[in-house]
Amino acid sequence: MEGFLHNEQSYLGRCVVVLKTHKPTLLDVEETEWENLRGVIAKLAHAVEKGLGATMCNWACLMNDAYQEEIPAPHVHWHLRPRYMTKISKLMERSLMTLTLDTITTGMEKRQLEKSW
């Protein structure tokens, strides 16, 4: 399972968690993968709360877009959307996202995410 910052940051600190193995539905996720997911959720939630001051985190597993394709190919993944009690200035986003990158990722992953900006 991998967690990373989403390239679309309309929710500051938005992340995605993706299974390393293909699973088309939640019913296909194995018990060990659920346990791994819990650990990734804890790390990401802690990172956005500590690094960005998020009040809470919403999680969603929506695969509707996969079924809009001519040949559907759903893949289980989750979205983390941090929520804040105060407004975050757009001017601060770049520095805050860098803090999140430092908190969540290291080395090669960080360089790959920075290139995607």
Backbone bond lengths (Angstrom), bond angles and torsions (degrees), N, CA, C in turn:
res aa  C-N    CA-C-N  psi(-1)  N-CA   C-N-CA  omega(-1)  CA-C   N-CA-C  phi
1 M - - - 1.444 - - 1.524 107.33 -
2 E 1.322 116.03 138.11 1.457 121.17 -179.71 1.515 109.98 -126.54
3 G 1.318 116.33 141.09 1.450 121.83 174.88 1.513 109.25 -120.08
4 F 1.331 117.28 136.55 1.460 120.33 -179.89 1.521 110.31 -152.50
5 L 1.337 115.25 159.83 1.463 120.21 175.45 1.513 109.52 -66.90
6 H 1.316 116.34 135.22 1.457 121.44 175.14 1.521 107.66 -74.97
7 N 1.347 117.44 144.77 1.467 119.01 -179.28 1.528 112.40 -72.25
8 E 1.311 118.24 -18.23 1.467 122.39 177.30 1.527 106.76 -98.23
9 Q 1.337 116.93 115.98 1.458 121.50 -172.49 1.525 113.22 -113.02
10 S 1.345 118.00 41.37 1.463 118.71 175.00 1.530 110.09 -64.29
11 Y 1.320 116.94 -24.23 1.460 123.16 168.46 1.521 104.86 -108.83
12 L 1.329 117.31 105.43 1.454 121.57 -176.13 1.527 110.81 -55.58
13 G 1.319 116.63 123.11 1.452 122.02 -178.37 1.515 113.61 91.53
14 R 1.333 117.28 5.88 1.462 121.46 -179.33 1.526 109.98 -56.00
15 C 1.325 115.96 132.45 1.461 122.42 -179.12 1.521 109.83 -129.13
16 V 1.323 114.95 164.37 1.456 122.21 175.36 1.524 107.69 -130.04
17 V 1.318 115.77 140.91 1.463 122.39 175.22 1.519 107.15 -118.21
18 V 1.334 115.68 125.67 1.463 121.27 -175.23 1.520 109.45 -125.30
19 L 1.325 115.50 136.67 1.462 120.36 174.30 1.526 109.09 -68.87
20 K 1.329 116.70 144.28 1.463 120.17 177.46 1.525 111.25 -78.08
21 T 1.323 116.48 -20.57 1.462 120.89 176.92 1.523 108.89 -107.39
22 H 1.319 116.62 150.65 1.466 120.06 -178.55 1.527 110.41 -76.13
23 K 1.327 115.59 125.04 1.463 122.86 174.38 1.527 106.28 -135.39
24 P 1.315 118.25 118.61 1.462 119.94 -177.20 1.530 114.85 -75.46
25 T 1.345 118.41 -24.28 1.463 120.39 -179.66 1.532 109.94 -139.63
26 L 1.320 115.92 164.39 1.468 120.67 176.56 1.528 111.55 -61.95
27 L 1.329 116.41 -29.74 1.468 120.11 179.43 1.518 112.41 -66.11
28 D 1.342 117.18 -19.51 1.456 121.86 -179.83 1.528 113.39 -87.73
29 V 1.329 117.69 -9.30 1.461 121.63 -178.13 1.529 109.13 -73.78
30 E 1.327 115.59 128.68 1.470 121.16 -177.43 1.523 111.10 -80.49
31 E 1.318 115.52 159.59 1.469 121.55 -177.14 1.531 112.07 -56.55
32 T 1.323 117.31 -42.44 1.473 119.89 179.77 1.530 110.81 -65.14
33 E 1.329 117.40 -32.94 1.470 120.36 177.76 1.526 111.00 -69.64
34 W 1.336 117.37 -35.86 1.461 120.67 175.39 1.517 110.45 -63.11
35 E 1.344 116.20 -41.97 1.463 120.43 178.37 1.527 110.65 -63.26
36 N 1.322 116.69 -41.78 1.457 121.93 177.69 1.530 110.19 -63.37
37 L 1.328 116.84 -41.59 1.464 121.48 178.41 1.522 110.71 -58.17
38 R 1.315 116.84 -42.28 1.463 120.05 -179.51 1.525 110.65 -59.64
39 G 1.326 116.77 -40.89 1.453 120.31 178.15 1.524 112.62 -65.81
40 V 1.326 117.12 -41.22 1.463 121.40 178.72 1.531 109.91 -66.21
41 I 1.330 117.11 -42.33 1.466 121.25 177.62 1.523 110.18 -57.95
42 A 1.319 116.99 -46.30 1.465 120.83 -178.64 1.525 110.80 -61.43
43 K 1.338 117.49 -44.03 1.465 121.20 -179.10 1.530 111.47 -65.44
44 L 1.320 117.05 -47.01 1.466 119.97 -178.49 1.532 111.66 -66.73
45 A 1.318 116.65 -44.64 1.466 120.02 179.72 1.529 110.14 -61.26
46 H 1.315 116.97 -43.57 1.470 120.54 178.61 1.537 110.22 -62.82
47 A 1.325 117.27 -41.04 1.465 121.05 -178.29 1.521 111.85 -63.76
48 V 1.341 118.10 -44.92 1.474 118.83 -178.32 1.527 111.29 -75.44
49 E 1.313 117.57 -29.33 1.465 119.52 176.02 1.525 110.13 -70.69
50 K 1.326 116.97 -46.17 1.460 120.86 -178.92 1.532 111.54 -74.27
51 G 1.312 116.99 -47.46 1.457 121.31 -174.09 1.512 115.24 -77.06
52 L 1.337 116.98 -31.55 1.465 120.70 -175.69 1.514 113.98 -117.77
53 G 1.313 117.12 -7.29 1.460 119.91 -179.51 1.514 113.77 76.37
54 A 1.336 117.07 25.81 1.469 120.07 177.94 1.526 109.66 -63.02
55 T 1.327 116.14 141.64 1.457 122.04 178.76 1.522 110.57 -78.51
56 M 1.318 115.81 -37.81 1.463 122.40 -178.99 1.519 108.95 -159.25
57 C 1.318 116.33 172.22 1.458 121.26 178.52 1.526 109.58 -129.09
58 N 1.326 116.14 132.29 1.461 121.54 171.95 1.519 108.20 -97.39
59 W 1.308 116.24 142.99 1.457 122.46 178.64 1.520 109.19 -122.00
60 A 1.337 116.94 140.43 1.464 120.92 179.10 1.524 109.48 -141.58
61 C 1.312 115.60 143.56 1.465 122.41 173.75 1.521 106.10 -124.77
62 L 1.324 115.01 89.01 1.465 121.67 -177.82 1.521 108.88 -116.24
63 M 1.310 116.79 125.56 1.468 119.89 -178.39 1.521 111.30 -121.89
64 N 1.331 116.23 26.42 1.457 121.01 -176.93 1.523 113.08 -59.65
65 D 1.338 117.05 -39.47 1.467 120.19 -177.01 1.522 112.12 -60.00
66 A 1.318 117.48 -33.53 1.462 120.31 -179.56 1.527 111.38 -60.07
67 Y 1.314 116.94 -29.84 1.464 120.46 -177.48 1.521 112.64 -89.29
68 Q 1.324 117.13 1.57 1.456 120.67 173.85 1.525 110.81 -90.87
69 E 1.323 116.62 -7.95 1.459 121.94 177.68 1.531 109.44 -79.84
70 E 1.329 116.01 155.15 1.461 120.68 178.81 1.522 110.65 -59.51
71 I 1.338 116.00 -43.88 1.464 121.49 174.44 1.525 106.81 -116.49
72 P 1.339 117.76 99.85 1.467 120.37 -177.04 1.529 112.05 -60.71
73 A 1.338 115.76 138.56 1.462 121.73 176.84 1.525 108.42 -139.56
74 P 1.342 117.05 68.90 1.466 119.20 -177.22 1.525 111.52 -66.28
75 H 1.319 114.95 147.33 1.466 122.24 176.92 1.525 106.98 -140.46
76 V 1.321 116.29 122.13 1.460 120.90 -176.99 1.530 110.26 -60.78
77 H 1.331 114.91 128.99 1.459 122.38 175.19 1.525 107.74 -156.47
78 W 1.325 116.12 160.88 1.456 121.80 -178.12 1.516 109.75 -125.20
79 H 1.334 116.00 149.11 1.461 122.78 175.58 1.526 108.78 -111.83
80 L 1.310 116.28 133.84 1.460 122.79 173.36 1.525 106.83 -105.55
81 R 1.327 116.18 125.95 1.464 121.14 176.95 1.517 108.69 -125.02
82 P 1.337 115.63 103.53 1.464 119.28 179.35 1.527 110.94 -66.01
83 R 1.321 116.29 148.92 1.463 122.70 176.31 1.526 108.30 -122.37
84 Y 1.326 115.68 145.30 1.456 122.14 -174.43 1.526 110.59 -127.01
85 M 1.318 115.91 145.93 1.468 120.87 175.81 1.530 110.48 -78.08
86 T 1.330 117.37 -27.31 1.456 121.61 -179.61 1.520 109.52 -117.63
87 K 1.333 116.33 157.50 1.459 120.80 178.99 1.528 109.83 -72.85
88 I 1.310 115.02 142.18 1.453 121.20 177.29 1.532 107.46 -100.37
89 S 1.308 116.55 125.43 1.459 121.18 179.69 1.523 110.27 -67.68
90 K 1.331 116.38 134.97 1.461 120.92 176.91 1.523 110.84 -59.97
91 L 1.331 116.90 -29.28 1.457 120.09 179.99 1.518 111.88 -67.02
92 M 1.319 117.25 -23.39 1.459 121.26 -178.05 1.523 112.54 -90.56
93 E 1.324 118.39 -12.83 1.455 121.18 -171.79 1.522 113.43 -54.49
94 R 1.320 117.09 -47.12 1.462 119.99 -175.47 1.538 110.81 -58.79
95 S 1.316 117.48 -47.51 1.466 119.08 -178.49 1.522 111.06 -69.65
96 L 1.318 117.49 -35.22 1.457 119.96 179.04 1.516 111.30 -69.13
97 M 1.347 116.99 -38.90 1.457 119.14 178.92 1.519 110.13 -66.81
98 T 1.318 118.58 -34.45 1.456 121.14 176.08 1.521 109.91 -63.37
99 L 1.328 116.91 -41.77 1.457 121.00 176.53 1.516 110.30 -59.81
100 T 1.334 117.05 -42.67 1.450 121.06 178.94 1.519 109.99 -63.37
101 L 1.336 117.36 -43.14 1.456 119.82 178.26 1.518 110.65 -58.50
102 D 1.327 117.10 -43.81 1.459 120.54 179.55 1.523 111.28 -64.24
103 T 1.315 116.65 -34.16 1.454 121.18 -177.66 1.527 111.24 -75.85
104 I 1.341 116.91 -37.72 1.458 121.33 -172.73 1.524 112.79 -94.26
105 T 1.329 117.92 -39.13 1.451 120.72 -171.15 1.524 111.52 -124.50
106 T 1.315 114.82 169.24 1.463 120.39 175.60 1.523 109.30 -142.44
107 G 1.320 115.71 163.42 1.457 122.63 170.00 1.501 116.24 49.80
108 M 1.330 115.73 -125.02 1.458 123.07 -173.85 1.522 111.51 -57.84
109 E 1.345 118.40 -43.20 1.464 120.78 -179.82 1.524 110.50 -57.34
110 K 1.330 117.10 -43.62 1.456 121.10 -178.66 1.528 110.51 -63.06
111 R 1.342 116.96 -45.00 1.459 119.64 -179.68 1.527 110.67 -62.27
112 Q 1.344 117.58 -40.14 1.464 120.74 179.38 1.526 110.58 -64.27
113 L 1.339 118.36 -42.26 1.450 121.31 179.36 1.518 111.45 -66.42
114 E 1.347 117.12 -39.80 1.467 119.70 179.93 1.521 110.86 -64.59
115 K 1.324 118.31 -35.55 1.469 121.62 178.56 1.525 110.90 -65.55
116 S 1.331 117.58 -30.50 1.467 120.83 -177.30 1.524 112.23 -73.33
117 W 1.345 118.20 -12.99 1.469 121.08 178.65 1.489 107.50 -75.31
